[in-house]
Amino acid sequence: MSDEPPEAPKLPKSSRRALMLGAASASAIVSIRPALAQTSASVINCQIPVPDPARAGSFIDAEGKLVPAGTAGAFPPGGTYKAQDVKRALSGGTLPGVPYEQSRAYTNYIRRLQSGTSGFTCFASLQMPRG
């Protein structure tokens, strides 16, 4: 008997490659899942100001457009809303503390948010499907 370990069986190149790819995929999954969990948590905690701080003196009309303060039929600034409240309002509910028509005006404003506006990233993350 020899003290040397037995030689490992030779696998075809395609089998070795499949094993290496499987190992790499498993480590990628392990590192991606915590990142997705962190992203979901940050979406729940993000907030959307209505309107954004740069336009805090503006009122919001029924269509969600910013108008000068005191415009008839427009609503005063609404403050800042949590992502879950906005998501509920976008699904037909109302934002907390405001009547239905005012909530509709604010959600119309939120739907109009564009890149570079405070709250846009939070709103965009609410639109992404969760998997």
Chimera marker file (.cmm) of the C-alpha trace (Angstrom):
<marker_set name="trace">
<marker id="1" x="0.000" y="0.000" z="0.000" r="1" g="1" b="0" radius="0.5"/>
<marker id="2" x="1.109" y="3.511" z="-0.797" r="1" g="1" b="0" radius="0.5"/>
<marker id="3" x="0.817" y="6.470" z="1.604" r="1" g="1" b="0" radius="0.5"/>
<marker id="4" x="-0.068" y="8.806" z="-1.252" r="1" g="1" b="0" radius="0.5"/>
<marker id="5" x="-3.698" y="9.940" z="-1.536" r="1" g="1" b="0" radius="0.5"/>
<marker id="6" x="-5.670" y="8.425" z="-4.384" r="1" g="1" b="0" radius="0.5"/>
<marker id="7" x="-5.692" y="10.497" z="-7.528" r="1" g="1" b="0" radius="0.5"/>
<marker id="8" x="-8.917" y="12.449" z="-8.121" r="1" g="1" b="0" radius="0.5"/>
<marker id="9" x="-10.877" y="11.250" z="-11.104" r="1" g="1" b="0" radius="0.5"/>
<marker id="10" x="-10.417" y="13.366" z="-14.209" r="1" g="1" b="0" radius="0.5"/>
<marker id="11" x="-13.577" y="15.239" z="-15.164" r="1" g="1" b="0" radius="0.5"/>
<marker id="12" x="-14.213" y="16.379" z="-18.683" r="1" g="1" b="0" radius="0.5"/>
<marker id="13" x="-13.592" y="20.115" z="-19.204" r="1" g="1" b="0" radius="0.5"/>
<marker id="14" x="-17.326" y="20.822" z="-19.540" r="1" g="1" b="0" radius="0.5"/>
<marker id="15" x="-18.073" y="19.231" z="-16.141" r="1" g="1" b="0" radius="0.5"/>
<marker id="16" x="-15.296" y="21.179" z="-14.393" r="1" g="1" b="0" radius="0.5"/>
<marker id="17" x="-16.560" y="24.392" z="-15.981" r="1" g="1" b="0" radius="0.5"/>
<marker id="18" x="-20.140" y="23.676" z="-14.832" r="1" g="1" b="0" radius="0.5"/>
<marker id="19" x="-18.943" y="23.060" z="-11.264" r="1" g="1" b="0" radius="0.5"/>
<marker id="20" x="-16.960" y="26.316" z="-11.233" r="1" g="1" b="0" radius="0.5"/>
<marker id="21" x="-19.916" y="28.290" z="-12.628" r="1" g="1" b="0" radius="0.5"/>
<marker id="22" x="-22.234" y="26.751" z="-10.048" r="1" g="1" b="0" radius="0.5"/>
<marker id="23" x="-19.921" y="27.734" z="-7.204" r="1" g="1" b="0" radius="0.5"/>
<marker id="24" x="-19.635" y="31.287" z="-8.545" r="1" g="1" b="0" radius="0.5"/>
<marker id="25" x="-23.408" y="31.575" z="-8.931" r="1" g="1" b="0" radius="0.5"/>
<marker id="26" x="-24.034" y="30.403" z="-5.377" r="1" g="1" b="0" radius="0.5"/>
<marker id="27" x="-21.705" y="33.039" z="-3.937" r="1" g="1" b="0" radius="0.5"/>
<marker id="28" x="-23.368" y="35.727" z="-6.077" r="1" g="1" b="0" radius="0.5"/>
<marker id="29" x="-26.801" y="34.776" z="-4.738" r="1" g="1" b="0" radius="0.5"/>
<marker id="30" x="-25.546" y="34.910" z="-1.155" r="1" g="1" b="0" radius="0.5"/>
<marker id="31" x="-24.174" y="38.438" z="-1.676" r="1" g="1" b="0" radius="0.5"/>
<marker id="32" x="-27.169" y="39.790" z="-3.658" r="1" g="1" b="0" radius="0.5"/>
<marker id="33" x="-29.928" y="38.773" z="-1.225" r="1" g="1" b="0" radius="0.5"/>
<marker id="34" x="-28.765" y="41.029" z="1.646" r="1" g="1" b="0" radius="0.5"/>
<marker id="35" x="-28.471" y="43.922" z="-0.823" r="1" g="1" b="0" radius="0.5"/>
<marker id="36" x="-32.065" y="43.372" z="-1.972" r="1" g="1" b="0" radius="0.5"/>
<marker id="37" x="-33.270" y="43.238" z="1.616" r="1" g="1" b="0" radius="0.5"/>
<marker id="38" x="-31.444" y="46.485" z="2.361" r="1" g="1" b="0" radius="0.5"/>
<marker id="39" x="-32.981" y="48.092" z="-0.736" r="1" g="1" b="0" radius="0.5"/>
<marker id="40" x="-36.489" y="47.034" z="0.305" r="1" g="1" b="0" radius="0.5"/>
<marker id="41" x="-35.940" y="48.470" z="3.770" r="1" g="1" b="0" radius="0.5"/>
<marker id="42" x="-34.686" y="51.783" z="2.383" r="1" g="1" b="0" radius="0.5"/>
<marker id="43" x="-37.722" y="52.027" z="0.074" r="1" g="1" b="0" radius="0.5"/>
<marker id="44" x="-40.051" y="51.586" z="3.051" r="1" g="1" b="0" radius="0.5"/>
<marker id="45" x="-38.192" y="54.328" z="4.942" r="1" g="1" b="0" radius="0.5"/>
<marker id="46" x="-37.793" y="56.890" z="2.147" r="1" g="1" b="0" radius="0.5"/>
<marker id="47" x="-39.910" y="60.034" z="2.085" r="1" g="1" b="0" radius="0.5"/>
<marker id="48" x="-41.384" y="62.341" z="-0.534" r="1" g="1" b="0" radius="0.5"/>
<marker id="49" x="-41.818" y="66.063" z="0.151" r="1" g="1" b="0" radius="0.5"/>
<marker id="50" x="-44.873" y="67.725" z="-1.427" r="1" g="1" b="0" radius="0.5"/>
<marker id="51" x="-43.669" y="69.947" z="-2.997" r="1" g="1" b="0" radius="0.5"/>
<marker id="52" x="-39.905" y="69.589" z="-2.918" r="1" g="1" b="0" radius="0.5"/>
<marker id="53" x="-38.063" y="72.092" z="-0.658" r="1" g="1" b="0" radius="0.5"/>
<marker id="54" x="-36.946" y="74.278" z="-3.582" r="1" g="1" b="0" radius="0.5"/>
<marker id="55" x="-40.623" y="75.007" z="-4.356" r="1" g="1" b="0" radius="0.5"/>
<marker id="56" x="-42.004" y="74.999" z="-0.801" r="1" g="1" b="0" radius="0.5"/>
<marker id="57" x="-43.920" y="78.267" z="-1.273" r="1" g="1" b="0" radius="0.5"/>
<marker id="58" x="-45.972" y="76.956" z="-4.199" r="1" g="1" b="0" radius="0.5"/>
<marker id="59" x="-49.492" y="75.547" z="-4.042" r="1" g="1" b="0" radius="0.5"/>
<marker id="60" x="-50.563" y="72.404" z="-5.924" r="1" g="1" b="0" radius="0.5"/>
<marker id="61" x="-53.566" y="72.354" z="-8.242" r="1" g="1" b="0" radius="0.5"/>
<marker id="62" x="-55.870" y="69.367" z="-8.808" r="1" g="1" b="0" radius="0.5"/>
<marker id="63" x="-53.713" y="68.120" z="-11.703" r="1" g="1" b="0" radius="0.5"/>
<marker id="64" x="-50.597" y="68.127" z="-9.532" r="1" g="1" b="0" radius="0.5"/>
<marker id="65" x="-49.037" y="71.198" z="-11.150" r="1" g="1" b="0" radius="0.5"/>
<marker id="66" x="-47.277" y="73.816" z="-9.050" r="1" g="1" b="0" radius="0.5"/>
<marker id="67" x="-49.057" y="77.185" z="-9.041" r="1" g="1" b="0" radius="0.5"/>
<marker id="68" x="-48.496" y="80.468" z="-7.183" r="1" g="1" b="0" radius="0.5"/>
<marker id="69" x="-49.504" y="80.534" z="-3.508" r="1" g="1" b="0" radius="0.5"/>
<marker id="70" x="-53.117" y="81.530" z="-3.009" r="1" g="1" b="0" radius="0.5"/>
<marker id="71" x="-54.333" y="80.264" z="-6.402" r="1" g="1" b="0" radius="0.5"/>
<marker id="72" x="-58.045" y="79.517" z="-6.191" r="1" g="1" b="0" radius="0.5"/>
<marker id="73" x="-58.827" y="75.797" z="-6.034" r="1" g="1" b="0" radius="0.5"/>
<marker id="74" x="-55.168" y="74.874" z="-5.329" r="1" g="1" b="0" radius="0.5"/>
<marker id="75" x="-53.878" y="73.327" z="-2.122" r="1" g="1" b="0" radius="0.5"/>
<marker id="76" x="-51.119" y="74.556" z="0.201" r="1" g="1" b="0" radius="0.5"/>
<marker id="77" x="-47.873" y="72.564" z="0.546" r="1" g="1" b="0" radius="0.5"/>
<marker id="78" x="-48.548" y="69.194" z="2.106" r="1" g="1" b="0" radius="0.5"/>
<marker id="79" x="-45.366" y="68.330" z="3.936" r="1" g="1" b="0" radius="0.5"/>
<marker id="80" x="-43.420" y="65.081" z="3.685" r="1" g="1" b="0" radius="0.5"/>
<marker id="81" x="-45.011" y="61.650" z="3.244" r="1" g="1" b="0" radius="0.5"/>
<marker id="82" x="-43.606" y="58.197" z="3.960" r="1" g="1" b="0" radius="0.5"/>
<marker id="83" x="-43.201" y="55.772" z="1.058" r="1" g="1" b="0" radius="0.5"/>
<marker id="84" x="-45.803" y="53.318" z="2.373" r="1" g="1" b="0" radius="0.5"/>
<marker id="85" x="-48.364" y="56.162" z="2.709" r="1" g="1" b="0" radius="0.5"/>
<marker id="86" x="-47.657" y="57.301" z="-0.849" r="1" g="1" b="0" radius="0.5"/>
<marker id="87" x="-47.914" y="53.743" z="-2.146" r="1" g="1" b="0" radius="0.5"/>
<marker id="88" x="-51.296" y="53.312" z="-0.449" r="1" g="1" b="0" radius="0.5"/>
<marker id="89" x="-52.518" y="56.650" z="-1.861" r="1" g="1" b="0" radius="0.5"/>
<marker id="90" x="-51.331" y="55.751" z="-5.372" r="1" g="1" b="0" radius="0.5"/>
<marker id="91" x="-53.408" y="52.577" z="-5.085" r="1" g="1" b="0" radius="0.5"/>
<marker id="92" x="-56.615" y="54.493" z="-4.394" r="1" g="1" b="0" radius="0.5"/>
<marker id="93" x="-56.271" y="55.392" z="-0.714" r="1" g="1" b="0" radius="0.5"/>
<marker id="94" x="-55.586" y="58.835" z="0.698" r="1" g="1" b="0" radius="0.5"/>
<marker id="95" x="-52.517" y="60.420" z="2.212" r="1" g="1" b="0" radius="0.5"/>
<marker id="96" x="-52.697" y="60.732" z="6.003" r="1" g="1" b="0" radius="0.5"/>
<marker id="97" x="-54.248" y="63.880" z="7.418" r="1" g="1" b="0" radius="0.5"/>
<marker id="98" x="-55.695" y="65.324" z="4.211" r="1" g="1" b="0" radius="0.5"/>
<marker id="99" x="-59.127" y="65.093" z="2.553" r="1" g="1" b="0" radius="0.5"/>
<marker id="100" x="-59.626" y="63.028" z="-0.610" r="1" g="1" b="0" radius="0.5"/>
<marker id="101" x="-59.390" y="65.894" z="-3.174" r="1" g="1" b="0" radius="0.5"/>
<marker id="102" x="-56.244" y="67.284" z="-1.595" r="1" g="1" b="0" radius="0.5"/>
<marker id="103" x="-54.700" y="63.808" z="-1.467" r="1" g="1" b="0" radius="0.5"/>
<marker id="104" x="-55.476" y="63.352" z="-5.198" r="1" g="1" b="0" radius="0.5"/>
<marker id="105" x="-53.751" y="66.665" z="-5.998" r="1" g="1" b="0" radius="0.5"/>
<marker id="106" x="-50.682" y="65.617" z="-3.994" r="1" g="1" b="0" radius="0.5"/>
<marker id="107" x="-50.507" y="62.155" z="-5.582" r="1" g="1" b="0" radius="0.5"/>
<marker id="108" x="-50.852" y="63.787" z="-9.021" r="1" g="1" b="0" radius="0.5"/>
<marker id="109" x="-47.896" y="65.999" z="-8.079" r="1" g="1" b="0" radius="0.5"/>
<marker id="110" x="-45.914" y="62.921" z="-7.007" r="1" g="1" b="0" radius="0.5"/>
<marker id="111" x="-46.686" y="61.150" z="-10.298" r="1" g="1" b="0" radius="0.5"/>
<marker id="112" x="-45.222" y="64.168" z="-12.141" r="1" g="1" b="0" radius="0.5"/>
<marker id="113" x="-41.897" y="64.094" z="-10.245" r="1" g="1" b="0" radius="0.5"/>
<marker id="114" x="-38.858" y="64.122" z="-12.500" r="1" g="1" b="0" radius="0.5"/>
<marker id="115" x="-35.250" y="63.159" z="-12.015" r="1" g="1" b="0" radius="0.5"/>
<marker id="116" x="-33.403" y="65.756" z="-9.975" r="1" g="1" b="0" radius="0.5"/>
<marker id="117" x="-36.481" y="66.664" z="-7.937" r="1" g="1" b="0" radius="0.5"/>
<marker id="118" x="-36.460" y="65.820" z="-4.242" r="1" g="1" b="0" radius="0.5"/>
<marker id="119" x="-38.477" y="62.633" z="-3.708" r="1" g="1" b="0" radius="0.5"/>
<marker id="120" x="-38.076" y="61.342" z="-7.278" r="1" g="1" b="0" radius="0.5"/>
<marker id="121" x="-35.793" y="58.437" z="-6.344" r="1" g="1" b="0" radius="0.5"/>
<marker id="122" x="-38.173" y="57.338" z="-3.603" r="1" g="1" b="0" radius="0.5"/>
<marker id="123" x="-41.155" y="57.527" z="-5.995" r="1" g="1" b="0" radius="0.5"/>
<marker id="124" x="-39.239" y="55.647" z="-8.719" r="1" g="1" b="0" radius="0.5"/>
<marker id="125" x="-38.358" y="52.881" z="-6.255" r="1" g="1" b="0" radius="0.5"/>
<marker id="126" x="-42.049" y="52.458" z="-5.433" r="1" g="1" b="0" radius="0.5"/>
<marker id="127" x="-42.693" y="51.753" z="-9.114" r="1" g="1" b="0" radius="0.5"/>
<marker id="128" x="-40.156" y="48.913" z="-9.310" r="1" g="1" b="0" radius="0.5"/>
<marker id="129" x="-41.611" y="45.408" z="-9.099" r="1" g="1" b="0" radius="0.5"/>
<marker id="130" x="-40.564" y="43.364" z="-6.084" r="1" g="1" b="0" radius="0.5"/>
<marker id="131" x="-39.393" y="39.846" z="-6.767" r="1" g="1" b="0" radius="0.5"/>
<link id1="1" id2="2" r="1" g="1" b="0" radius="0.2"/>
<link id1="2" id2="3" r="1" g="1" b="0" radius="0.2"/>
<link id1="3" id2="4" r="1" g="1" b="0" radius="0.2"/>
<link id1="4" id2="5" r="1" g="1" b="0" radius="0.2"/>
<link id1="5" id2="6" r="1" g="1" b="0" radius="0.2"/>
<link id1="6" id2="7" r="1" g="1" b="0" radius="0.2"/>
<link id1="7" id2="8" r="1" g="1" b="0" radius="0.2"/>
<link id1="8" id2="9" r="1" g="1" b="0" radius="0.2"/>
<link id1="9" id2="10" r="1" g="1" b="0" radius="0.2"/>
<link id1="10" id2="11" r="1" g="1" b="0" radius="0.2"/>
<link id1="11" id2="12" r="1" g="1" b="0" radius="0.2"/>
<link id1="12" id2="13" r="1" g="1" b="0" radius="0.2"/>
<link id1="13" id2="14" r="1" g="1" b="0" radius="0.2"/>
<link id1="14" id2="15" r="1" g="1" b="0" radius="0.2"/>
<link id1="15" id2="16" r="1" g="1" b="0" radius="0.2"/>
<link id1="16" id2="17" r="1" g="1" b="0" radius="0.2"/>
<link id1="17" id2="18" r="1" g="1" b="0" radius="0.2"/>
<link id1="18" id2="19" r="1" g="1" b="0" radius="0.2"/>
<link id1="19" id2="20" r="1" g="1" b="0" radius="0.2"/>
<link id1="20" id2="21" r="1" g="1" b="0" radius="0.2"/>
<link id1="21" id2="22" r="1" g="1" b="0" radius="0.2"/>
<link id1="22" id2="23" r="1" g="1" b="0" radius="0.2"/>
<link id1="23" id2="24" r="1" g="1" b="0" radius="0.2"/>
<link id1="24" id2="25" r="1" g="1" b="0" radius="0.2"/>
<link id1="25" id2="26" r="1" g="1" b="0" radius="0.2"/>
<link id1="26" id2="27" r="1" g="1" b="0" radius="0.2"/>
<link id1="27" id2="28" r="1" g="1" b="0" radius="0.2"/>
<link id1="28" id2="29" r="1" g="1" b="0" radius="0.2"/>
<link id1="29" id2="30" r="1" g="1" b="0" radius="0.2"/>
<link id1="30" id2="31" r="1" g="1" b="0" radius="0.2"/>
<link id1="31" id2="32" r="1" g="1" b="0" radius="0.2"/>
<link id1="32" id2="33" r="1" g="1" b="0" radius="0.2"/>
<link id1="33" id2="34" r="1" g="1" b="0" radius="0.2"/>
<link id1="34" id2="35" r="1" g="1" b="0" radius="0.2"/>
<link id1="35" id2="36" r="1" g="1" b="0" radius="0.2"/>
<link id1="36" id2="37" r="1" g="1" b="0" radius="0.2"/>
<link id1="37" id2="38" r="1" g="1" b="0" radius="0.2"/>
<link id1="38" id2="39" r="1" g="1" b="0" radius="0.2"/>
<link id1="39" id2="40" r="1" g="1" b="0" radius="0.2"/>
<link id1="40" id2="41" r="1" g="1" b="0" radius="0.2"/>
<link id1="41" id2="42" r="1" g="1" b="0" radius="0.2"/>
<link id1="42" id2="43" r="1" g="1" b="0" radius="0.2"/>
<link id1="43" id2="44" r="1" g="1" b="0" radius="0.2"/>
<link id1="44" id2="45" r="1" g="1" b="0" radius="0.2"/>
<link id1="45" id2="46" r="1" g="1" b="0" radius="0.2"/>
<link id1="46" id2="47" r="1" g="1" b="0" radius="0.2"/>
<link id1="47" id2="48" r="1" g="1" b="0" radius="0.2"/>
<link id1="48" id2="49" r="1" g="1" b="0" radius="0.2"/>
<link id1="49" id2="50" r="1" g="1" b="0" radius="0.2"/>
<link id1="50" id2="51" r="1" g="1" b="0" radius="0.2"/>
<link id1="51" id2="52" r="1" g="1" b="0" radius="0.2"/>
<link id1="52" id2="53" r="1" g="1" b="0" radius="0.2"/>
<link id1="53" id2="54" r="1" g="1" b="0" radius="0.2"/>
<link id1="54" id2="55" r="1" g="1" b="0" radius="0.2"/>
<link id1="55" id2="56" r="1" g="1" b="0" radius="0.2"/>
<link id1="56" id2="57" r="1" g="1" b="0" radius="0.2"/>
<link id1="57" id2="58" r="1" g="1" b="0" radius="0.2"/>
<link id1="58" id2="59" r="1" g="1" b="0" radius="0.2"/>
<link id1="59" id2="60" r="1" g="1" b="0" radius="0.2"/>
<link id1="60" id2="61" r="1" g="1" b="0" radius="0.2"/>
<link id1="61" id2="62" r="1" g="1" b="0" radius="0.2"/>
<link id1="62" id2="63" r="1" g="1" b="0" radius="0.2"/>
<link id1="63" id2="64" r="1" g="1" b="0" radius="0.2"/>
<link id1="64" id2="65" r="1" g="1" b="0" radius="0.2"/>
<link id1="65" id2="66" r="1" g="1" b="0" radius="0.2"/>
<link id1="66" id2="67" r="1" g="1" b="0" radius="0.2"/>
<link id1="67" id2="68" r="1" g="1" b="0" radius="0.2"/>
<link id1="68" id2="69" r="1" g="1" b="0" radius="0.2"/>
<link id1="69" id2="70" r="1" g="1" b="0" radius="0.2"/>
<link id1="70" id2="71" r="1" g="1" b="0" radius="0.2"/>
<link id1="71" id2="72" r="1" g="1" b="0" radius="0.2"/>
<link id1="72" id2="73" r="1" g="1" b="0" radius="0.2"/>
<link id1="73" id2="74" r="1" g="1" b="0" radius="0.2"/>
<link id1="74" id2="75" r="1" g="1" b="0" radius="0.2"/>
<link id1="75" id2="76" r="1" g="1" b="0" radius="0.2"/>
<link id1="76" id2="77" r="1" g="1" b="0" radius="0.2"/>
<link id1="77" id2="78" r="1" g="1" b="0" radius="0.2"/>
<link id1="78" id2="79" r="1" g="1" b="0" radius="0.2"/>
<link id1="79" id2="80" r="1" g="1" b="0" radius="0.2"/>
<link id1="80" id2="81" r="1" g="1" b="0" radius="0.2"/>
<link id1="81" id2="82" r="1" g="1" b="0" radius="0.2"/>
<link id1="82" id2="83" r="1" g="1" b="0" radius="0.2"/>
<link id1="83" id2="84" r="1" g="1" b="0" radius="0.2"/>
<link id1="84" id2="85" r="1" g="1" b="0" radius="0.2"/>
<link id1="85" id2="86" r="1" g="1" b="0" radius="0.2"/>
<link id1="86" id2="87" r="1" g="1" b="0" radius="0.2"/>
<link id1="87" id2="88" r="1" g="1" b="0" radius="0.2"/>
<link id1="88" id2="89" r="1" g="1" b="0" radius="0.2"/>
<link id1="89" id2="90" r="1" g="1" b="0" radius="0.2"/>
<link id1="90" id2="91" r="1" g="1" b="0" radius="0.2"/>
<link id1="91" id2="92" r="1" g="1" b="0" radius="0.2"/>
<link id1="92" id2="93" r="1" g="1" b="0" radius="0.2"/>
<link id1="93" id2="94" r="1" g="1" b="0" radius="0.2"/>
<link id1="94" id2="95" r="1" g="1" b="0" radius="0.2"/>
<link id1="95" id2="96" r="1" g="1" b="0" radius="0.2"/>
<link id1="96" id2="97" r="1" g="1" b="0" radius="0.2"/>
<link id1="97" id2="98" r="1" g="1" b="0" radius="0.2"/>
<link id1="98" id2="99" r="1" g="1" b="0" radius="0.2"/>
<link id1="99" id2="100" r="1" g="1" b="0" radius="0.2"/>
<link id1="100" id2="101" r="1" g="1" b="0" radius="0.2"/>
<link id1="101" id2="102" r="1" g="1" b="0" radius="0.2"/>
<link id1="102" id2="103" r="1" g="1" b="0" radius="0.2"/>
<link id1="103" id2="104" r="1" g="1" b="0" radius="0.2"/>
<link id1="104" id2="105" r="1" g="1" b="0" radius="0.2"/>
<link id1="105" id2="106" r="1" g="1" b="0" radius="0.2"/>
<link id1="106" id2="107" r="1" g="1" b="0" radius="0.2"/>
<link id1="107" id2="108" r="1" g="1" b="0" radius="0.2"/>
<link id1="108" id2="109" r="1" g="1" b="0" radius="0.2"/>
<link id1="109" id2="110" r="1" g="1" b="0" radius="0.2"/>
<link id1="110" id2="111" r="1" g="1" b="0" radius="0.2"/>
<link id1="111" id2="112" r="1" g="1" b="0" radius="0.2"/>
<link id1="112" id2="113" r="1" g="1" b="0" radius="0.2"/>
<link id1="113" id2="114" r="1" g="1" b="0" radius="0.2"/>
<link id1="114" id2="115" r="1" g="1" b="0" radius="0.2"/>
<link id1="115" id2="116" r="1" g="1" b="0" radius="0.2"/>
<link id1="116" id2="117" r="1" g="1" b="0" radius="0.2"/>
<link id1="117" id2="118" r="1" g="1" b="0" radius="0.2"/>
<link id1="118" id2="119" r="1" g="1" b="0" radius="0.2"/>
<link id1="119" id2="120" r="1" g="1" b="0" radius="0.2"/>
<link id1="120" id2="121" r="1" g="1" b="0" radius="0.2"/>
<link id1="121" id2="122" r="1" g="1" b="0" radius="0.2"/>
<link id1="122" id2="123" r="1" g="1" b="0" radius="0.2"/>
<link id1="123" id2="124" r="1" g="1" b="0" radius="0.2"/>
<link id1="124" id2="125" r="1" g="1" b="0" radius="0.2"/>
<link id1="125" id2="126" r="1" g="1" b="0" radius="0.2"/>
<link id1="126" id2="127" r="1" g="1" b="0" radius="0.2"/>
<link id1="127" id2="128" r="1" g="1" b="0" radius="0.2"/>
<link id1="128" id2="129" r="1" g="1" b="0" radius="0.2"/>
<link id1="129" id2="130" r="1" g="1" b="0" radius="0.2"/>
<link id1="130" id2="131" r="1" g="1" b="0" radius="0.2"/>
</marker_set>
